[in-house]
Amino acid sequence: MEDRYFQLLDQLADLGENLCRSRMDPDTWHEYLQSGFDQSHVPDLIRILDDDTLHESEFAGTAMAPIHAWRILAELKAVGAIPALISLLPRVDDDDWIGEEFPDVFSKIGPSSLESIESYARDSRNGEFARICTFHSISQMGCDHPEQRTRCVEILTDLLRVHETNDPNINGFLVSALSDLGALESFEVVREAYEKNHVELSVLGGLREAEYYFKIGANDYDGVDAFVEERLHRLREFSESHPFEPTQIIEKPQPMVAGRKVGRNDLCPCGSGKKYKKCHGFAGTLY
């Protein structure tokens, strides 16, 4: 059993950093299964996720092993990996691979993960960025699994209803997640949070911007072309001075002028040719 585990660990470490980066797009993760990974590997893949020494390794190949592991588990729809994945959420402060990839990981595993994600999202004792990751995971689940959309909207809306006791940053990302789902049915709660000044404006902008993102009166939005161009200009400047490195620590979002919201799966406005979520995007904003 030990030999099997260490053989698998060596195999993932040998895949290395370059392959890890070349398969950042979740649409490519199925290629792992072409190497022979199957359900028999699930227990050892979960063990790799649970091994703290790997996450803290100074060797790039070894440190990338958990990333390869969770992608394979996602493709195998390994429901048994959900507790191990949830236990990794607190690491998002130091590992932005988690923030980038876990929404897709949970969504690929499927709706079976929604209950655990919801439970984590509702616990205000959990870290800010870890909870934000779960908001984004819930939104991704609703987008990828239409039959779960209503439930996902209900969860996020319920969390936003207590906006008076939430941190404004949390409220901002809840609004962002709801806008990703096009949750017009929740906009009265969104409006109330804005009107009581409980929403961090650097995440999505003010109420008028939120109306635009939710496509409320979008045709009457004055100056939107200039607004979008300014946003793109700032993104280009940011991309030139801050090249994306997935191993960087996620920093708390800084105040920025909001513009047209760029979808996670849209091309990044910086011109890199990558999807926004794989270039300058995290939870719908810059970090």
Backbone torsions as a table, in degrees:
resi	resn	phi	psi	omega
1	MET	NA	-45.0	179.4
2	GLU	-64.1	-41.8	-180.0
3	ASP	-60.6	-42.2	-179.2
4	ARG	-62.2	-42.0	-179.8
5	TYR	-63.4	-48.5	-176.7
6	PHE	-70.7	-27.9	173.1
7	GLN	-65.5	-42.2	178.6
8	LEU	-65.9	-42.9	178.9
9	LEU	-60.3	-44.7	178.2
10	ASP	-62.2	-38.6	-179.7
11	GLN	-63.1	-44.2	179.8
12	LEU	-69.4	-38.9	178.5
13	ALA	-63.7	-35.9	179.4
14	ASP	-68.0	-25.5	176.5
15	LEU	-62.3	-32.7	167.9
16	GLY	71.8	-176.0	-175.2
17	GLU	-74.6	-39.0	-176.7
18	ASN	-62.1	-45.4	178.7
19	LEU	-67.1	-35.0	178.9
20	CYS	-59.8	-43.0	-178.9
21	ARG	-75.0	-35.4	-177.9
22	SER	-71.9	-17.4	178.4
23	ARG	-111.7	34.8	178.8
24	MET	-67.7	-29.2	178.7
25	ASP	-72.6	120.5	-179.8
26	PRO	-55.6	-23.9	179.0
27	ASP	-67.5	-13.4	179.7
28	THR	-98.4	-6.4	-173.5
29	TRP	-64.7	-23.8	179.5
30	HIS	-62.0	-20.2	-179.0
31	GLU	-65.4	-22.3	176.4
32	TYR	-60.3	-37.7	-175.5
33	LEU	-68.9	-19.1	176.6
34	GLN	-69.6	-13.9	178.0
35	SER	-90.4	4.0	174.4
36	GLY	99.2	5.0	177.4
37	PHE	-70.1	135.2	-179.3
38	ASP	-147.4	-171.0	-174.8
39	GLN	-60.4	-25.9	-179.9
40	SER	-66.0	-19.0	-179.3
41	HIS	-89.4	-9.7	-173.1
42	VAL	-55.4	-49.4	-178.4
43	PRO	-57.3	-42.5	-179.1
44	ASP	-73.7	-31.6	175.3
45	LEU	-64.7	-40.0	177.0
46	ILE	-65.3	-39.3	178.0
47	ARG	-60.7	-37.1	177.1
48	ILE	-62.9	-41.2	177.2
49	LEU	-61.6	-34.1	-175.8
50	ASP	-82.9	-7.5	-174.8
51	ASP	-85.9	102.1	-176.9
52	ASP	-60.7	-32.5	-177.0
53	THR	-63.6	-27.9	179.8
54	LEU	-72.6	-42.2	-179.6
55	HIS	-64.8	-25.2	-176.5
56	GLU	-105.5	10.3	-177.1
57	SER	-67.3	144.5	176.8
58	GLU	-85.9	-7.6	-178.9
59	PHE	-95.8	123.4	-172.5
60	ALA	-56.7	-46.5	-177.7
61	GLY	-60.3	-45.3	180.0
62	THR	-65.7	-41.6	-179.5
63	ALA	-65.0	-27.0	-179.9
64	MET	-82.3	-13.7	-177.0
65	ALA	-55.2	-44.9	178.4
66	PRO	-62.0	-33.1	179.4
67	ILE	-66.0	-47.4	175.4
68	HIS	-58.5	-39.9	-177.5
69	ALA	-62.9	-47.2	-176.6
70	TRP	-70.9	-28.0	175.6
71	ARG	-66.6	-42.4	179.2
72	ILE	-65.3	-43.7	178.5
73	LEU	-60.4	-37.4	178.0
74	ALA	-63.3	-45.3	-179.5
75	GLU	-67.0	-30.3	178.4
76	LEU	-83.4	-1.6	-178.7
77	LYS	52.1	48.2	-173.6
78	ALA	-80.9	91.1	179.9
79	VAL	-58.3	-32.3	-179.4
80	GLY	-65.0	-13.8	-179.4
81	ALA	-86.1	-8.6	-174.0
82	ILE	-57.2	-48.3	179.6
83	PRO	-59.1	-39.8	179.9
84	ALA	-66.3	-39.2	178.4
85	LEU	-65.2	-43.5	178.4
86	ILE	-60.4	-38.6	-178.1
87	SER	-67.9	-17.8	179.5
88	LEU	-87.0	-12.7	-176.2
89	LEU	-55.3	-38.7	178.9
90	PRO	-61.4	-18.5	179.8
91	ARG	-76.6	-5.9	-176.2
92	VAL	-60.7	-25.9	178.9
93	ASP	-63.4	-27.8	-176.9
94	ASP	-114.3	-5.5	-175.1
95	ASP	-140.3	98.1	-174.9
96	ASP	-81.2	-1.7	168.4
97	TRP	-60.8	-36.7	179.8
98	ILE	-64.4	-48.8	179.8
99	GLY	-61.0	-36.1	-179.5
100	GLU	-74.3	-41.3	-166.2
101	GLU	-104.1	-23.9	-175.1
102	PHE	-62.8	-35.7	175.2
103	PRO	-56.3	-39.8	177.9
104	ASP	-74.0	-36.4	178.8
105	VAL	-61.1	-51.3	-179.4
106	PHE	-63.1	-39.7	-178.7
107	SER	-66.0	-39.3	178.6
108	LYS	-67.4	-38.0	176.2
109	ILE	-62.4	-37.7	172.4
110	GLY	114.4	179.4	-175.9
111	PRO	-57.3	-17.5	178.1
112	SER	-60.4	-21.7	-179.0
113	SER	-86.4	-10.8	-172.4
114	LEU	-62.6	-40.4	-178.1
115	GLU	-60.8	-43.5	-179.5
116	SER	-68.5	-39.4	178.4
117	ILE	-63.8	-44.6	179.6
118	GLU	-59.5	-45.3	-178.8
119	SER	-59.3	-41.6	179.2
120	TYR	-67.6	-42.6	-178.0
121	ALA	-62.4	-35.0	-176.2
122	ARG	-77.3	-16.8	-176.5
123	ASP	-86.7	104.0	-176.2
124	SER	-68.1	-9.6	177.9
125	ARG	-77.1	-17.1	179.3
126	ASN	-74.1	157.0	-177.0
127	GLY	-62.6	153.9	-175.2
128	GLU	-60.0	-52.4	-176.2
129	PHE	-71.1	-29.9	175.7
130	ALA	-64.4	-42.6	178.0
131	ARG	-66.9	-40.4	177.9
132	ILE	-59.3	-38.8	176.7
133	CYS	-60.8	-38.8	178.9
134	THR	-70.2	-34.9	176.3
135	PHE	-59.6	-45.4	-178.8
136	HIS	-66.4	-35.8	178.0
137	SER	-65.4	-40.1	178.0
138	ILE	-64.3	-43.8	178.2
139	SER	-61.9	-44.9	179.2
140	GLN	-61.5	-40.2	179.0
141	MET	-60.6	-43.7	-179.4
142	GLY	-66.5	-33.5	178.9
143	CYS	-73.6	-41.0	-175.6
144	ASP	-82.7	-23.3	-178.0
145	HIS	-126.2	84.1	-174.5
146	PRO	-52.1	-31.0	-179.7
147	GLU	-67.6	-15.8	179.2
148	GLN	-100.0	-2.3	-173.9
149	ARG	-57.7	-47.8	-178.2
150	THR	-58.0	-44.7	179.2
151	ARG	-63.7	-42.0	-178.9
152	CYS	-64.9	-41.3	177.0
153	VAL	-63.0	-42.0	179.9
154	GLU	-60.7	-42.8	-179.0
155	ILE	-62.7	-51.1	-177.1
156	LEU	-65.0	-38.6	179.5
157	THR	-66.9	-41.5	178.5
158	ASP	-61.3	-39.6	177.9
159	LEU	-66.4	-35.2	-179.5
160	LEU	-75.5	-25.1	-178.8
161	ARG	-59.0	-26.8	179.6
162	VAL	-96.4	37.9	-176.6
163	HIS	-59.2	-25.6	-179.4
164	GLU	-66.3	-28.3	-179.1
165	THR	-102.4	-9.1	177.4
166	ASN	-79.0	154.9	167.3
167	ASP	-67.6	139.7	-179.9
168	PRO	-55.2	-32.6	178.2
169	ASN	-64.0	-41.9	177.2
170	ILE	-60.5	-45.1	179.3
171	ASN	-61.0	-39.6	179.5
172	GLY	-60.2	-42.4	-179.3
173	PHE	-76.0	-27.8	173.3
174	LEU	-65.7	-43.0	177.3
175	VAL	-61.8	-42.8	179.3
176	SER	-60.8	-44.3	179.9
177	ALA	-64.0	-39.4	178.1
178	LEU	-66.4	-36.1	178.6
179	SER	-67.7	-32.6	176.3
180	ASP	-61.2	-31.7	179.1
181	LEU	-88.0	-2.1	-178.1
182	GLY	60.9	40.3	-170.8
183	ALA	-82.5	70.1	177.3
184	LEU	-58.6	-30.5	-178.2
185	GLU	-65.3	-14.7	-179.3
186	SER	-103.2	4.3	-168.5
187	PHE	-69.5	-26.2	177.7
188	GLU	-63.7	-36.5	176.5
189	VAL	-68.4	-40.4	177.1
190	VAL	-60.0	-47.8	-178.6
191	ARG	-60.0	-43.9	-179.5
192	GLU	-60.9	-42.7	179.7
193	ALA	-61.8	-40.3	178.3
194	TYR	-67.7	-45.2	-175.7
195	GLU	-64.5	-24.9	177.7
196	LYS	-95.7	10.3	176.1
197	ASN	59.1	40.9	-179.7
198	HIS	-106.6	11.4	-177.1
199	VAL	-117.4	129.4	175.5
200	GLU	-68.4	117.8	-172.6
201	LEU	-73.9	-17.6	-178.5
202	SER	-73.3	-14.4	-177.1
203	VAL	-79.3	-52.9	-174.6
204	LEU	-129.0	-6.6	-174.7
205	GLY	98.4	-169.0	-179.2
206	GLY	-84.5	-170.8	-177.4
207	LEU	-59.8	-40.5	-178.1
208	ARG	-64.0	-40.3	176.9
209	GLU	-64.9	-40.6	178.4
210	ALA	-60.9	-41.5	177.1
211	GLU	-58.8	-39.8	179.2
212	TYR	-65.2	-45.6	-179.8
213	TYR	-63.8	-34.9	178.0
214	PHE	-84.5	2.5	177.2
215	LYS	63.3	39.9	173.8
216	ILE	-98.7	112.3	-178.7
217	GLY	62.6	30.9	-176.6
218	ALA	-60.5	-32.9	-178.2
219	ASN	-68.5	-20.0	-178.5
220	ASP	-100.2	11.0	-175.6
221	TYR	-76.9	107.6	-175.8
222	ASP	-71.4	137.3	172.7
223	GLY	70.5	19.5	-175.2
224	VAL	-65.3	-33.2	-179.7
225	ASP	-62.2	-46.4	178.5
226	ALA	-66.5	-36.0	179.3
227	PHE	-61.5	-45.9	-179.9
228	VAL	-66.0	-44.2	-178.3
229	GLU	-62.1	-39.6	177.6
230	GLU	-63.3	-41.6	178.3
231	ARG	-62.3	-45.1	179.6
232	LEU	-62.9	-39.5	178.4
233	HIS	-61.2	-43.6	179.9
234	ARG	-66.5	-37.7	177.7
235	LEU	-63.8	-42.0	179.3
236	ARG	-63.6	-43.2	178.4
237	GLU	-62.0	-41.2	179.9
238	PHE	-63.9	-42.4	-177.0
239	SER	-65.0	-33.2	-179.5
240	GLU	-72.8	-32.8	-176.9
241	SER	-96.8	-15.3	-178.3
242	HIS	-134.8	74.1	178.0
243	PRO	-59.3	139.6	-174.0
244	PHE	-68.3	129.2	173.3
245	GLU	-132.5	111.1	-176.3
246	PRO	-59.9	-17.2	-179.0
247	THR	-87.8	-2.7	179.1
248	GLN	-70.1	153.4	176.1
249	ILE	-74.4	136.4	176.1
250	ILE	-71.2	127.9	177.0
251	GLU	-101.3	156.6	178.6
252	LYS	-62.8	133.3	-178.4
253	PRO	-54.8	137.3	177.5
254	GLN	-97.7	153.1	-179.7
255	PRO	-57.8	131.6	177.9
256	MET	-140.5	158.3	174.4
257	VAL	-75.8	123.3	-178.2
258	ALA	-76.3	152.0	177.8
259	GLY	-140.2	-159.2	177.9
260	ARG	-57.5	129.7	-178.3
261	LYS	-70.2	128.9	179.4
262	VAL	-95.9	123.5	179.8
263	GLY	-67.7	151.2	-178.3
264	ARG	-58.2	-32.5	-176.7
265	ASN	-97.5	4.0	175.2
266	ASP	-78.3	159.6	173.0
267	LEU	-65.7	140.4	-179.2
268	CYS	-67.0	132.5	-179.6
269	PRO	-63.0	-12.9	-178.2
270	CYS	-71.9	-12.2	177.6
271	GLY	91.6	11.4	-178.0
272	SER	-72.1	-20.3	-176.0
273	GLY	87.8	-3.5	179.1
274	LYS	-92.2	161.6	171.8
275	LYS	-65.4	147.9	-176.8
276	TYR	-56.1	-40.2	-177.1
277	LYS	-67.5	-20.0	179.6
278	LYS	-102.6	8.5	-178.7
279	CYS	-125.7	-81.7	-177.6
280	HIS	-115.0	9.1	-174.3
281	GLY	-102.8	138.4	168.2
282	PHE	-144.9	117.1	178.7
283	ALA	53.5	34.9	173.3
284	GLY	84.9	9.3	178.5
285	THR	-147.4	176.5	175.5
286	LEU	-85.3	151.1	175.3
287	TYR	-118.5	NA	NA
